[in-house]
Amino acid sequence: MLVSNSNRVARLHYMANGFRVLTPGDHVVCAVTGERIALDMLRYWSVARQEAYADAVAAMQAMGR
């Protein structure tokens, strides 16, 4: 049986220069906005907090928390 990763949230380990997929999926959820982020569009994350952000504005808002 082939299991599709579409419409599944991926679990990632964020590192300084990239991320490692721990649980396969096609997207993650922004920690600030709750927006769905396709893995191929993921550009912003926090290594310390291990969370993803939809854009630079969301990343800056997270830094202010």
N, C-alpha and C positions, 0 to 999 in steps of 0.2 A: 504494500500500500504506500503510495507516494503522498507525503505530507507537504502541503504548500505553506510557505512562510508569508503569503500575502495576507494583509489585514491582521497581522500579529505583532504585538509589541516586542521588540528585541531587548534583551538585557545586555548591557555593555560594561566593560571596564575601561574607563577613560584614562589615557596616559598623556604625557606632555606632547607627543608628536602624532597621536592617533588614538585609536581605540581597538579593543579586542571584543569580539562577539562571544558572549557567554551563553546566551540563549538566542537561537536564530529567530528572526522576525524581519519585517520590512520597514519598521519605523520605531522611533522613540517619542516620548511626550515631553514637551518643554516644561521645565520645573516652575517657570514663572507664569506663562500664559495658558498652559494646558494644551497648546497647539500640537498637532501631530507633525513630526519631522521625518521625512523619508531619509533613510540612512545615507543615500548618495547626496543629500542636500545638507547634512549635518556639518556645520562649520564651527559652532561655539559650544564649549562645555567647560566644566570646572573639574580639574583633577582632584582638588582638595574635597569638594563636596560630592563628587561623583554624580553630577547631574548635567543634563543637556539643556541648551537654550535655542530658541527659534531664530534669534538674530542678535546683533550687537546691543541693541537697546535692552532686550531682555537680560542679556548677560550683565550689563551695567546695573540694572535694577536689582539683580541677585546680589551683586557686590555690595549694594547699599543696605541689604537686610542685616 
